[in-house]
Amino acid sequence: MTEITHRFVESTSGLRMHVAEAGEGPLVLLLHGFPECWYSWRHQLTALAEAGFHAVAPDQRGYARTGGPEEVDKYSLLHLVGDAVGLIEALGAEQSSVIAEQSSVISQQAFVIGHDWGAPVAWATAQLRPDLVRGVACLSVPHRPRGSKPPVATMRKQFGDGFYMVHFQQPDVPEAEFERAPAATFRRMLYAASGDGPAAAPIVPAGGGFLDVCPEPEEYPDWLTAEDVATFVREYEGTGFSGPINWYRNLDRNWELTAAWHRVPVTPPALYIVGDRDTVVAGPGTRERIDRMSDFVPNLRETIWLPGCGHWTQQERPTEVNEALIGFLRSL
C-alpha cells in the first residue's frame, strides 16, 4: 500500500505549511475546504501516487498543523493564492533539482485541485497565475466571476442574517460554538451536508447556532467512520476554528482586492465535479450558471454530476472522483 508521509514546507509566501504527500511525478496540489484538512484527500493521495503523480495535500492557512496569523486581514484570497503559488514554487524547485533533465518551466508547474473553499483558491490560482497551472479541477464549488457589488450585503439581502456566511462575520461566535464539542461538530457537519443527510439550507435560526441545522446521525454513513471524525478532531487540537472562519470574514475584502481581475477568464484546462445533492448547487439558477461556466472557463473539458452525492465529494465518492481526476490529468 502506498504510504502517505508528512512534513513541513516553507512556502515562498512566508508561511510554514504542513503537507501530506505520496508518490513521485508531476505535482498535483490538493486544496481542502471547510471544516477540513489534508485528511479530506486521504483517498486521492494514494490513488494519484499509484497513477504516477506526486500528490501533495497541505493544511491551508489557519488550519490544523499549519496554523496561521491571528490578524483577520491575513486570510484574504490573495494570501491563500500566494500560499498555493508558494508551494508550487517550493516543491517545483525541489523537483527540478532532482530531475535535472526536465525543463525548469515544467517542473515548476502543477495541477491544482480544490474542494469547497479550496475550489475558489484553485480557480483563482489558475486565473491569476496560469503560467504555473497545467490544469485545474474543482469539486463542489463552480467558478464564480467577480460580482458587481460586495458579497456580504448581497447575501444578507437575499438570504437574511441567518445565512451561514453572514453568520460567520460575527467575531468569536462561530468558533466558540464549534470548539465546544469538536467531535459532535465534525460528526454533525459532515453528515448533514452529505448525500445521506437532510440537505437542509444552511440558515442559522434566530438565536441559535449553525449546528442547529446539522442533526446527529443515527448511524455513520458508509463513507464516514468514528475514526475519521476522531482524526479531524486530533488535527484541529492545536489551532481550532478561528483561522478557518477568518476566510469567510474576508469575503468583502476579497471583492475589493480582486478588482484588477474583474471577469478575467480562467484559461488553463479545467474539470468540474459536483454531487447532485450538494447544497452548494441547490439554489435557484445555479445549474443554469454551471451550464454557462465555460463563458469564463473557456477550456472547461467536462462537468461531471454524481447522482446521490452531497457536499463532501471526494470523501463520499472516492472511486468515481479518482477515476475522473486521473483521466483528466493524464489527458494533459
N, C-alpha and C positions, 0 to 999 in steps of 0.2 A: 504494500500500500504506500502511495506517495506521502511523504512526510511534509507537514506544514511547520515551518520554522519561524522564529520571531527574533526581531532585533529593532534597534532604533537607527533612524537615518536622519541626517541633518539636511533638511530641505533648504534649498538656496533662498527660500523666503525668510529664513532665520528661525523657523520652528523645528524643534527636535521631535520627530514623529515616530511613533511605534508602528511597525508594519508586520503583517503576517505574509509569508510568501512561500511559493512552491514552484519547482520546475526551472528550466532554462530555455532560452529562446527569445523571440520578440516580446517586448514588455507589454503587459496588459495591466492597467491600473484600475482597480475595483473600488468605487466610492460608495460607501454606505449611506443610509438615511437616518431618520429619527424614529424611535429612540434605539439606535442600533450601534454597531461597532464592526470590527473586522470579522467577527464570528458570523455575521449575516451571509458572508460569502464562503462559508466552510465547504459547501458542495461544489462551488465553482473553482476554488483554488486547486483542488486535486484534479478535477476534470480538465481544466485548462493546462495544468502541468503535464498530464498524461497525453495531451494532444500536441505537446511541443512548444508551449508558451511559458514565459516567466510571469506568473500571476502574482500580483502584489496588492494586498488589501490593507490600506492604512486605517488607523483610528484617526479620523479627521479632527480638525482644530476644535478643542474644547471637550473632546470625547475620550472616555476610557483612559488607556495608558498614555496617550499623547497629552491630554490636558491642554491648557492654554491660558492666555492672559485673563485678568479679571475685568478689564475695561470692555464694556458692551460694544463700543465702536470698533473694536479689533476683530469683529466677526462679520465684516461686510463680504459681499460676494467677491470683491477684488482680492481680499485676503485669502478667501477659500480657493479661488483660481490660482493665486500666487503659490499656495501650498502645493497644489497639484502640479503646476508647472515646475516648481522647485524639486519635487520628487522625480519627475520625468528627467530633468537635467542631472540630478544627482545619480540616479540609477543608470541613466544613459551613459554618463561619464564612467561609471564602474564597468559597464558592459563593453564600452569602446576600448578600455584599457586591457580587457581580457581577450576580445576578439578584434585584433588589430587589422585584420584584412577587411572588415566591414567599414563602410564609409561612416564618418562621424555624424553625418546628417541622419542616416537611417538609424544608427544606434541611439541617437538622442530623440527619436520619435517614439510614440507609444499609441496603443489602442486604449481608449478611455471609456469605461463602462460605469454608469451610475444608476442608483435606485433611490426613489423617494427624494430627499433633499440632495442626495448625491447626483441625481439626474440634472437639476439646474446647474450644478457645478460642472458636470461633464459637458452639457450643452454649451455653457459659457466658455469653458476651456477650449472647445473646438471652434467657437465663434471668435474668441479674442486671440488665440494662438494656433491657427490652423497649420502653421509650419511644423508644429510639434505633434500633431494628432493625425495618425494614419487612418483612423476610423473611430466613430463614436457610436455607442449603443446605450440606450436608456430604457429603464424599466419603470413602469407606472406613470411617471410624470412626463407629459409631452413637452416639446419645445413651445414656449410661450413668448411671442415677441413682446418687447417692452411696450407697456401701455402708455396712454397719453396723460395719465394722472397718477399721483402716488397711490399705491395699492391699499393701504390700511383703511383709509377713509372710504374707499370704494367698496371694500369687503364689509365694512361696518354698515354702510348704507344698504347693501344688497342682502346681507345675512344677519345683521344685528350684532350687538356687543358679545353675544354668546358664541359666535363663530370662533373656533379654536385658535386661529391665527391672530384674531383680535384679542381674545382672552389672554394669549401668551404675551401681549405687550405689557401686562402688569408686572411691576418689579416684585420679585421674590415669590409671588403667589403660586405659579405653576410648579416650580421646582420644590417648594415646600410640600405640595400635595404628592408629587411623585416620589419624593425621598422618604415619606412617612413609612411606607411598607414596600420597598423596591420589588420584592418577589411578586406581590399582588399587582403592582404597576405593570411589570412586563407581561405577566400572565394574562391580565385583562386586556391590555392594549393589543398584544399580538393576536389573541383570539378574536377580539371584537372587529378588527379591521380585515380579518382573513375571509376567505371564501366560505368558511364554516361558521362565521359569526353572523350577527344580526344585520350587518350592513346599515347601521344607523347613521344618520347625518351627524357630523362632529360639531354639534351645537351644545355648548355648556348651558345647563338650565340655570335660571336666575337664582343666585345664592348658592349654587352648587359648584362642583368641580368637574374637570374633564373626565375623570374615571366614572362619573355618574352615567355616562353613555357607553361604558365599557363593562358589560356584565361578566361575572365569574363564569368560566366554562364548567359545565357539569362533568366533562372529561376532556382530556387533551385531544386535539385533532391529530390525525395520523402523522402530520409533518412536524409536530412540535412535541417535545418531551419535557419532563420536570428538570432534567439535567440541562437542556437548552436554556430554560429560564434561569437556572442557577448559574450558568455561565455568564449570561448577561448581567446578573446581579454582581458577580465577582468582578467583572470587567469595569463596572461603574463605581466600585467601592471607593476608589481614590479621588474621583473627580465629581461625581454626582451629575446633576442635570442643568446647572446654571449655564455652562458653556453651550450645550446643545440648544437651550431655549434662546440664547443670545442670537442665534442665527435668525430666528423669527423677529427679534427686536430690531433687525437691520433691514427689514423689507423696504421701508420708505427710503432709507439711506442707499440701498442698492439701486433704487429707481433713480436717485439723484446722481450717483456715481457712474451709471452706465449710459448717461445721455449721449456720449460720443459714439456709442454703438447702437443707437436707436434704429431698429429694424434692419440691422446688418444681418445677412444670411449666415447660416451655419453651413459651410461649404464641404467639409470632409464627408466621405461616405458614412451613411448613418443607418441604424436599425432601431426600431421601437417595438417593445414588447409590453403588453398590458393584459391584466385579467379583466374579464367582463363583469366581475362583481367587485371591482376596486372602486371605493367611494370617490377616489380622485377623478374618475371619469363619469360619475353619476349625474352631474349637474346638467341642466338644460343647455343644449347646443354644444356640449363638449365633444361628442362623437363627430359632429359636423366639422368642428375646428381641427380635430385629429385628421379627418379626411383631407383637409386643406393644408396640413402641416408642410407638405412639400413646397408650398409657396415661399417658405422661409428656410426650409431644409431641402435645397434642390437636389441633393444626392441621396435622399432617403430611399434606401433599397427596398424596404419592406416594413409593414406594420403587422405584427402578429398578435391576435387576440386569443387568450387562453380561456376556454369555457370553464365556468365554475371557480375560477381563481380570483382571490381577493387581492389585497394590497401587497402582501409580502411575497412578491412574485418568485424570486429565486429560491426562497425557502419552501414555499408551497409546492412549486412545480420544478424541482431541480433538473429532472431528466429533460423535459421539454426546453427549459431555458438553456441548459448546457448545449444541447444539440443545436439550437438556433444560434447561440453565440459562437460556437466553434465553426459552424458553417459560414457565418458572416466573416469571421476573422480569416479563415482560410481562403475565402474568395478574394481577399485583398492582398 
